[in-house]
């Protein structure tokens, strides 16, 4: 310790270099255990020297501290705010820093610092929320791909919304064990057919979530029904009369498709599934076909009826009159594997999220209109 203190008093670059090397080799090695007094003394020396030593030496010091079991919080905080080549090792092992330190770095340092934190081994929910608030696409992608990161629900909802713009988010999001089911079903509309099938088959829907979603969706549907266009209202009235007479069947609705009466088909399927017409329109105009399998399963169609439904809706959208055998087999296989109760829950979640999306778009429109008026 006396030799180290002597080196600490040296004002030469060589003396500083030897001091840091000696401290790194002796006191930050796994074999050595510092007493409280030694740790406080060494930390004080290094903090005073860190601004005057070369970049390469600061990198070595950062690596040594990151891989040691020595707690020098002040020194770790100083090095973590340094150039990214110095900070990276410490930001990867975030146990040496507190959340408040990491959040400050996220707010005021570079995107590279945020990426390093997002890839680290100790990302907590408050840190994930800060990354979502201040991080760019690189930091968010690193966060999504970090299975050790604890991502809060609000941060996860933001990532799911961003997935509409960034395809690279799709697979890692769907693969996360902590993705809430309702957010997975919101993500459904953005991802590939393979990931859609994964969502439909793997994510179990909580009853309480569905009950709340159904309540909100029904409220929104009542408001929307009074504002619906004439064709939809007429179709809904016809469907209700058929239902009262016991004539609203899947075969009848398939015949309406064959005759080109899509509004009646949509109204009938909406009635049988217990969701609103816009949700069914979203399903039948979706080119993938997986969501149609869910709708068909929710209203207890047979496999043969579903196959006919898939072909007829494709034709009504202007698609090929004959689907490839492989496509039909994949959709039929999915249809066979999906449970009816689960399919009905999925439709409710989709209706809730559609209403939510439309409300967000309307709010954006109002804000833009208000901004234009204010500026005129």
C-alpha positions as CSV (number, residue, x, y, z in Angstrom):
1,X,0.0,0.0,0.0
2,X,2.9,2.4,0.7
3,X,4.3,1.7,-2.8
4,X,0.9,2.4,-4.3
5,X,0.6,5.7,-2.4
6,X,4.1,6.7,-3.6
7,X,3.0,6.0,-7.2
8,X,-0.2,8.0,-6.6
9,X,1.9,11.0,-5.7
10,X,3.8,10.7,-9.0
11,X,2.8,13.2,-11.6
12,X,4.3,11.4,-14.5
13,X,2.4,9.4,-17.2
14,X,4.6,6.4,-16.5
15,X,3.8,6.6,-12.7
16,X,0.1,6.7,-13.4
17,X,0.3,3.8,-15.8
18,X,2.2,1.7,-13.3
19,X,-0.2,2.6,-10.6
20,X,-3.3,1.5,-12.5
21,X,-1.6,-1.7,-13.7
22,X,-0.6,-2.6,-10.2
23,X,-4.1,-1.9,-8.8
24,X,-5.7,-3.9,-11.6
25,X,-3.4,-6.8,-11.2
26,X,-3.4,-6.9,-7.4
27,X,-6.7,-5.7,-6.1
28,X,-9.2,-6.4,-8.9
29,X,-8.1,-10.0,-9.5
30,X,-10.3,-12.9,-8.3
31,X,-7.6,-14.0,-5.9
32,X,-7.4,-10.8,-3.8
33,X,-10.0,-9.7,-1.4
34,X,-10.0,-6.0,-0.3
35,X,-10.9,-4.9,3.2
36,X,-13.4,-2.1,3.5
37,X,-10.5,0.4,4.2
38,X,-8.5,-0.8,1.2
39,X,-11.5,-0.7,-1.1
40,X,-12.3,2.9,-0.1
41,X,-8.6,3.9,-0.5
42,X,-8.2,2.3,-3.9
43,X,-11.5,3.6,-5.2
44,X,-10.5,7.2,-4.1
45,X,-7.1,6.9,-5.9
46,X,-8.6,5.6,-9.1
47,X,-11.4,8.2,-9.3
48,X,-8.9,11.0,-8.9
49,X,-6.7,9.5,-11.6
50,X,-9.2,8.4,-14.1
51,X,-9.5,11.7,-16.0
52,X,-5.8,11.9,-16.5
53,X,-5.0,8.4,-17.8
54,X,-5.1,7.3,-21.4
55,X,-8.1,5.8,-23.1
56,X,-6.5,2.4,-23.5
57,X,-5.7,2.3,-19.8
58,X,-9.3,3.3,-18.9
59,X,-10.5,0.4,-21.0
60,X,-8.3,-2.0,-19.2
61,X,-9.5,-0.7,-15.9
62,X,-13.2,-1.0,-16.9
63,X,-12.7,-4.6,-18.1
64,X,-10.9,-5.5,-14.8
65,X,-13.6,-3.9,-12.7
66,X,-16.5,-5.5,-14.7
67,X,-15.0,-9.0,-14.2
68,X,-14.1,-8.5,-10.5
69,X,-16.3,-9.0,-7.4
70,X,-15.1,-5.7,-6.0
71,X,-17.8,-3.1,-5.5
72,X,-16.6,0.4,-6.4
73,X,-19.8,2.1,-7.3
74,X,-18.4,5.6,-7.8
75,X,-15.6,4.4,-10.0
76,X,-18.0,2.2,-12.0
77,X,-20.4,5.1,-12.5
78,X,-17.6,7.3,-13.7
79,X,-16.3,4.7,-16.2
80,X,-19.8,3.9,-17.4
81,X,-20.3,7.5,-18.5
82,X,-17.0,7.5,-20.4
83,X,-16.4,6.8,-24.1
84,X,-18.4,3.8,-25.2
85,X,-15.3,1.6,-25.6
86,X,-14.6,2.2,-21.9
87,X,-18.2,2.0,-20.7
88,X,-19.3,-1.1,-22.6
89,X,-17.9,-3.8,-20.3
90,X,-19.5,-2.2,-17.2
91,X,-22.8,-1.5,-19.0
92,X,-23.0,-5.2,-19.9
93,X,-22.6,-6.2,-16.3
94,X,-25.2,-3.8,-14.9
95,X,-25.1,-5.3,-11.4
96,X,-22.3,-2.8,-10.6
97,X,-24.6,0.1,-11.2
98,X,-28.0,1.1,-9.7
99,X,-31.1,1.8,-11.8
100,X,-30.8,5.5,-11.2
101,X,-27.3,5.4,-12.7
102,X,-28.4,3.5,-15.7
103,X,-31.4,5.7,-16.3
104,X,-29.3,8.8,-16.2
105,X,-26.9,7.3,-18.7
106,X,-29.8,6.4,-21.0
107,X,-31.1,9.9,-20.8
108,X,-27.9,11.8,-21.4
109,X,-25.3,9.6,-23.1
110,X,-25.3,8.1,-26.6
111,X,-27.3,5.5,-28.4
112,X,-24.4,3.2,-28.2
113,X,-24.6,3.5,-24.4
114,X,-28.3,2.6,-24.6
115,X,-27.6,-0.4,-26.8
116,X,-25.0,-1.6,-24.3
117,X,-27.4,-1.3,-21.4
118,X,-30.2,-3.0,-23.4
119,X,-27.9,-6.0,-24.0
120,X,-26.8,-6.1,-20.3
121,X,-27.5,-8.8,-17.8
122,X,-29.5,-6.8,-15.3
123,X,-32.2,-4.7,-17.1
124,X,-35.0,-4.1,-14.7
125,X,-38.5,-2.8,-15.5
126,X,-37.7,0.9,-14.7
127,X,-34.6,0.6,-17.0
128,X,-36.6,-0.9,-19.8
129,X,-39.1,1.9,-19.5
130,X,-36.3,4.5,-19.8
131,X,-34.9,2.6,-22.9
132,X,-38.3,2.8,-24.5
133,X,-38.7,6.5,-23.7
134,X,-35.2,7.6,-24.9
135,X,-33.8,4.8,-27.0
136,X,-33.7,4.6,-30.8
137,X,-34.4,1.6,-33.0
138,X,-31.0,0.0,-32.2
139,X,-31.6,0.1,-28.5
140,X,-35.2,-1.1,-28.7
141,X,-34.1,-4.0,-30.9
142,X,-31.4,-5.0,-28.5
143,X,-33.9,-4.8,-25.6
144,X,-36.4,-7.1,-27.4
145,X,-33.7,-9.6,-28.2
146,X,-32.4,-9.7,-24.6
147,X,-34.2,-12.7,-22.8
148,X,-32.8,-11.6,-19.5
149,X,-34.3,-8.1,-19.6
150,X,-37.4,-7.5,-17.4
151,X,-39.7,-5.5,-19.6
152,X,-42.6,-3.8,-18.0
153,X,-46.1,-4.0,-19.5
154,X,-46.1,-0.4,-20.6
155,X,-42.8,-0.8,-22.3
156,X,-43.9,-4.1,-23.9
157,X,-47.0,-2.4,-25.3
158,X,-44.8,0.3,-26.9
159,X,-42.6,-2.4,-28.5
160,X,-45.7,-4.1,-29.9
161,X,-46.9,-0.8,-31.4
162,X,-43.4,-0.2,-32.9
163,X,-43.5,-3.7,-34.4
164,X,-45.9,-2.4,-37.0
165,X,-42.9,-0.4,-38.4
166,X,-40.0,-2.7,-37.7
167,X,-40.2,-6.3,-38.9
168,X,-37.1,-7.2,-36.9
169,X,-39.2,-6.9,-33.7
170,X,-41.7,-9.6,-34.8
171,X,-39.9,-12.9,-34.0
172,X,-38.1,-11.9,-30.8
173,X,-41.3,-10.4,-29.4
174,X,-43.5,-13.4,-30.2
175,X,-40.7,-15.6,-28.7
176,X,-40.6,-13.7,-25.3
177,X,-42.0,-15.7,-22.4
178,X,-43.2,-12.5,-20.7
179,X,-45.3,-11.1,-23.6
180,X,-48.8,-10.7,-22.3
181,X,-51.4,-12.7,-24.2
182,X,-53.5,-9.7,-25.1
183,X,-50.5,-7.9,-26.5
184,X,-49.6,-11.0,-28.5
185,X,-53.0,-10.9,-30.1
186,X,-52.5,-7.2,-30.9
187,X,-49.2,-8.1,-32.5
188,X,-50.9,-10.8,-34.6
189,X,-51.9,-8.4,-37.3
190,X,-48.3,-7.3,-38.0
191,X,-46.5,-10.6,-38.2
192,X,-45.9,-13.4,-40.7
193,X,-48.2,-16.4,-41.2
194,X,-45.8,-18.7,-39.2
195,X,-45.8,-16.4,-36.2
196,X,-49.5,-15.9,-36.4
197,X,-50.0,-19.6,-36.0
198,X,-47.5,-19.6,-33.1
199,X,-49.6,-16.9,-31.4
200,X,-52.9,-18.7,-32.0
201,X,-51.6,-22.1,-30.7
202,X,-49.3,-21.1,-27.9
203,X,-50.8,-18.1,-26.0
204,X,-53.4,-18.9,-23.5
205,X,-56.0,-16.2,-23.0
206,X,-57.0,-15.2,-19.4
207,X,-60.7,-15.1,-18.7
208,X,-60.6,-11.8,-16.8
209,X,-58.8,-10.2,-19.7
210,X,-61.5,-11.3,-22.1
211,X,-64.3,-10.2,-19.9
212,X,-62.9,-6.7,-19.6
213,X,-62.2,-6.5,-23.3
214,X,-65.7,-7.7,-24.1
215,X,-67.3,-5.1,-21.9
216,X,-65.3,-2.3,-23.5
217,X,-65.8,-3.6,-27.0
218,X,-69.5,-4.0,-26.6
219,X,-69.8,-0.4,-25.4
220,X,-67.8,0.8,-28.4
221,X,-69.9,-1.4,-30.7
222,X,-73.2,0.2,-29.5
223,X,-71.9,3.6,-30.3
224,X,-70.6,2.5,-33.7
225,X,-73.8,0.8,-34.6
226,X,-75.8,4.0,-34.5
227,X,-73.3,5.5,-36.9
228,X,-73.0,2.6,-39.3
229,X,-73.6,3.0,-43.0
230,X,-76.8,2.0,-44.7
231,X,-75.6,-1.3,-46.2
232,X,-74.3,-2.6,-42.9
233,X,-77.5,-1.6,-41.0
234,X,-79.7,-3.3,-43.7
235,X,-77.6,-6.4,-43.5
236,X,-77.7,-6.5,-39.7
237,X,-81.5,-6.2,-39.7
238,X,-81.8,-9.1,-42.2
239,X,-79.5,-11.2,-40.1
240,X,-81.5,-10.6,-36.9
241,X,-84.8,-11.6,-38.6
242,X,-83.1,-14.7,-39.9
243,X,-81.8,-15.5,-36.5
244,X,-85.2,-15.1,-34.9
245,X,-86.7,-17.4,-37.5
246,X,-83.9,-20.0,-36.9
247,X,-82.7,-19.6,-40.5
248,X,-79.3,-18.1,-39.9
249,X,-76.9,-21.0,-40.6
250,X,-73.4,-21.3,-42.0
251,X,-74.7,-22.9,-45.2
252,X,-77.0,-19.9,-45.7
253,X,-74.0,-17.5,-45.2
254,X,-71.9,-19.5,-47.6
255,X,-74.6,-19.1,-50.2
256,X,-74.6,-15.3,-49.7
257,X,-70.8,-15.4,-50.5
258,X,-71.4,-17.4,-53.6
259,X,-74.0,-14.8,-54.7
260,X,-71.6,-11.9,-54.0
261,X,-73.5,-10.6,-50.9
262,X,-70.4,-9.9,-48.7
263,X,-72.2,-7.4,-46.3
264,X,-74.8,-10.1,-45.4
265,X,-72.0,-12.7,-44.8
266,X,-70.1,-10.2,-42.6
267,X,-73.2,-9.3,-40.6
268,X,-74.1,-12.9,-40.1
269,X,-70.7,-14.0,-39.0
270,X,-70.5,-11.0,-36.6
271,X,-73.9,-12.0,-35.1
272,X,-72.9,-15.6,-34.7
273,X,-69.5,-14.8,-33.2
274,X,-70.7,-12.0,-30.9
275,X,-68.5,-9.3,-32.2
276,X,-69.0,-6.2,-34.3
277,X,-69.0,-6.0,-38.1
278,X,-65.8,-4.0,-38.5
279,X,-63.9,-6.7,-36.7
280,X,-65.3,-9.3,-39.1
281,X,-64.5,-7.1,-42.1
282,X,-60.9,-6.9,-40.8
283,X,-60.8,-10.7,-40.7
284,X,-62.3,-11.5,-44.1
285,X,-60.1,-8.9,-45.9
286,X,-57.0,-10.2,-44.3
287,X,-55.1,-12.1,-47.0
288,X,-53.3,-14.6,-44.8
289,X,-56.4,-16.7,-44.0
290,X,-55.3,-17.6,-40.4
291,X,-57.7,-15.1,-38.9
292,X,-60.6,-16.5,-41.0
293,X,-59.8,-19.9,-39.5
294,X,-60.3,-18.4,-36.1
295,X,-63.6,-16.8,-37.1
296,X,-64.8,-20.0,-38.6
297,X,-63.8,-22.0,-35.6
298,X,-65.5,-19.5,-33.2
299,X,-68.9,-20.1,-34.9
300,X,-68.6,-23.9,-35.0
301,X,-68.2,-24.4,-38.8
302,X,-67.2,-27.8,-40.1
303,X,-63.9,-28.4,-41.8
304,X,-65.6,-28.6,-45.2
305,X,-67.6,-25.4,-44.6
306,X,-64.4,-23.6,-43.6
307,X,-62.6,-24.8,-46.8
308,X,-65.4,-23.4,-48.9
309,X,-65.4,-20.2,-46.8
310,X,-61.7,-19.7,-47.4
311,X,-62.0,-20.2,-51.2
312,X,-65.1,-17.9,-51.5
313,X,-63.6,-15.0,-49.4
314,X,-60.4,-15.2,-51.5
315,X,-62.4,-14.9,-54.7
316,X,-64.5,-12.1,-53.3
317,X,-61.3,-10.1,-52.7
318,X,-60.3,-10.6,-56.3
319,X,-57.9,-13.4,-55.6
320,X,-57.4,-16.7,-57.5
321,X,-60.5,-18.9,-57.8
322,X,-58.4,-21.9,-57.0
323,X,-56.1,-21.8,-53.9
324,X,-53.0,-23.9,-54.0
325,X,-53.3,-27.3,-52.2
326,X,-50.5,-26.4,-49.8
327,X,-52.2,-23.2,-48.7
328,X,-55.5,-24.9,-48.1
329,X,-53.9,-27.7,-46.2
330,X,-52.0,-25.3,-43.9
331,X,-55.2,-23.3,-43.1
332,X,-57.2,-26.5,-42.6
333,X,-54.5,-27.9,-40.3
334,X,-54.6,-24.7,-38.2
335,X,-58.5,-24.8,-38.2
336,X,-58.4,-28.3,-36.8
337,X,-55.9,-27.5,-34.0
338,X,-57.7,-24.4,-32.6
339,X,-60.1,-24.7,-29.7
340,X,-63.5,-23.1,-30.2
341,X,-63.5,-21.3,-26.9
342,X,-60.0,-19.9,-27.5
343,X,-61.1,-18.7,-31.0
344,X,-64.0,-16.7,-29.5
345,X,-61.6,-15.1,-26.9
346,X,-59.2,-14.2,-29.7
347,X,-62.0,-12.4,-31.6
348,X,-62.9,-10.4,-28.5
349,X,-59.3,-9.2,-28.1
350,X,-59.1,-8.3,-31.7
351,X,-62.3,-6.2,-31.5
352,X,-61.0,-4.4,-28.4
353,X,-57.7,-3.6,-30.1
354,X,-59.3,-2.5,-33.3
355,X,-61.5,0.0,-31.3
356,X,-58.4,1.1,-29.4
357,X,-56.4,1.7,-32.7
358,X,-59.3,3.6,-34.2
359,X,-59.5,5.8,-31.1
360,X,-55.8,6.5,-31.3
361,X,-56.0,7.5,-35.0
362,X,-59.0,9.8,-34.2
363,X,-57.1,11.4,-31.4
364,X,-54.1,12.0,-33.8
365,X,-56.5,13.5,-36.3
366,X,-58.0,15.8,-33.7
367,X,-54.6,17.0,-32.5
368,X,-53.4,17.6,-36.1
369,X,-56.6,19.6,-36.8
370,X,-56.3,21.5,-33.6
371,X,-52.6,22.3,-34.4
372,X,-53.6,23.6,-37.8
373,X,-56.2,25.9,-36.4
374,X,-53.9,27.2,-33.7
375,X,-51.3,28.0,-36.3
376,X,-53.7,29.8,-38.7
